[in-house]
Amino acid sequence: QVQLVESGGGLVQPGGSLRISCAASGFTFSSYAMSWVRQAPGKGLEWVSDINGGGGSTYYADSVKGRFTISRDNAKNTLYLQMNSPKPEDTAVYYCALLLYDYWGQGTQVTVSS
């Protein structure tokens, strides 16, 4: 069965950096585009970024473009989101997702605060 398990969340200072990860299993990871989606407190889901199966094409929401970098290691079946210069408004639960088939991880909390 498909499993997506996020890790690496926590407290980060504004202007710092944090990398979150998503370990995938139960499917041929390299064959599918993957996504990061977040949900801030009291708000709806917000798409953050996509990456294609090979890792050569990436897409970002305007709110994170130039600050966040999505990547993947297909040998390790792992998806990453490098968060540089985070802002307090980036505080959210971050989910990795295989949106094509509506599979989601349990989420990891990222809090940006001094």
C-alpha positions as CSV (number, residue, x, y, z in Angstrom):
1,Q,0.0,0.0,0.0
2,V,1.1,3.6,-0.6
3,Q,2.7,5.2,2.3
4,L,4.0,8.8,2.6
5,V,5.8,9.7,5.8
6,E,7.0,13.3,6.4
7,S,9.7,14.3,8.8
8,G,12.0,17.1,9.7
9,G,9.5,19.8,10.8
10,G,10.0,22.0,13.8
11,L,10.7,25.5,14.9
12,V,12.8,27.7,12.7
13,Q,13.7,31.4,13.0
14,P,12.7,33.8,10.3
15,G,15.5,34.0,7.8
16,G,16.9,30.6,8.8
17,S,16.6,27.3,6.9
18,L,14.9,24.0,7.3
19,R,14.6,20.9,5.2
20,I,11.7,18.6,5.4
21,S,11.5,15.1,3.9
22,C,8.9,12.6,2.8
23,A,9.7,8.9,2.6
24,A,7.6,7.1,0.0
25,S,6.8,3.4,-0.3
26,G,4.3,1.1,-2.0
27,F,4.6,2.5,-5.5
28,T,7.2,3.2,-8.2
29,F,8.3,6.5,-6.8
30,S,10.3,7.6,-9.8
31,S,7.3,7.3,-12.1
32,Y,5.2,9.9,-10.5
33,A,5.2,13.7,-10.0
34,M,5.0,14.6,-6.3
35,S,3.7,17.6,-4.5
36,W,4.0,19.6,-1.3
37,V,0.8,21.2,0.1
38,R,0.5,23.1,3.3
39,Q,-2.3,24.2,5.6
40,A,-1.8,27.2,7.9
41,P,-3.7,27.5,11.1
42,G,-7.3,28.3,10.4
43,K,-6.9,28.3,6.7
44,G,-7.5,26.0,3.8
45,L,-5.0,23.8,1.8
46,E,-2.4,25.7,-0.2
47,W,-0.4,24.1,-3.0
48,V,3.3,24.8,-2.5
49,S,5.4,23.0,-5.1
50,D,5.5,20.1,-7.6
51,I,8.3,18.1,-9.1
52,N,8.1,15.6,-12.0
53,G,9.1,12.0,-11.7
54,G,12.6,12.5,-13.0
55,G,13.2,15.6,-10.9
56,G,14.0,17.8,-13.9
57,S,10.9,20.0,-13.8
58,T,9.8,21.9,-10.7
59,Y,7.0,24.3,-10.1
60,Y,6.3,26.7,-7.2
61,A,3.6,28.9,-5.8
62,D,4.4,32.6,-6.1
63,S,4.4,32.8,-2.3
64,V,7.5,30.5,-2.0
65,K,9.3,31.0,-5.3
66,G,12.9,31.9,-4.9
67,R,12.9,30.8,-1.2
68,F,11.9,27.1,-1.3
69,T,13.4,24.3,-3.4
70,I,11.7,21.0,-4.1
71,S,13.9,18.0,-4.9
72,R,13.8,14.2,-4.9
73,D,16.2,11.3,-4.6
74,N,14.6,8.4,-6.5
75,A,17.2,6.0,-5.3
76,K,16.0,6.6,-1.8
77,N,12.3,7.1,-2.6
78,T,12.4,10.4,-0.8
79,L,11.0,13.9,-1.5
80,Y,12.5,17.0,0.0
81,L,11.5,20.6,0.5
82,Q,14.4,23.0,1.4
83,M,13.0,26.1,3.0
84,N,15.3,29.1,3.0
85,S,14.5,32.5,4.5
86,P,11.2,31.3,5.9
87,K,8.7,33.9,7.0
88,P,6.1,33.6,9.9
89,E,3.4,33.3,7.2
90,D,5.1,30.0,6.2
91,T,3.9,28.5,9.5
92,A,1.8,25.5,8.6
93,V,1.4,21.7,8.5
94,Y,3.3,20.5,5.4
95,Y,2.0,17.5,3.5
96,C,3.6,15.5,0.8
97,A,1.2,14.1,-1.7
98,L,0.8,11.9,-4.7
99,L,-2.0,14.1,-6.1
100,L,-2.7,11.9,-9.1
101,Y,-4.2,9.2,-6.9
102,D,-5.0,11.4,-3.9
103,Y,-2.5,9.9,-1.5
104,W,-1.3,12.2,1.4
105,G,1.1,11.9,4.2
106,Q,0.2,12.7,7.8
107,G,2.0,16.0,7.7
108,T,4.8,17.7,9.5
109,Q,4.4,20.9,11.5
110,V,6.7,23.8,10.6
111,T,6.6,26.9,12.8
112,V,8.5,30.0,11.8
113,S,9.0,32.3,14.8
114,S,11.7,34.1,16.7
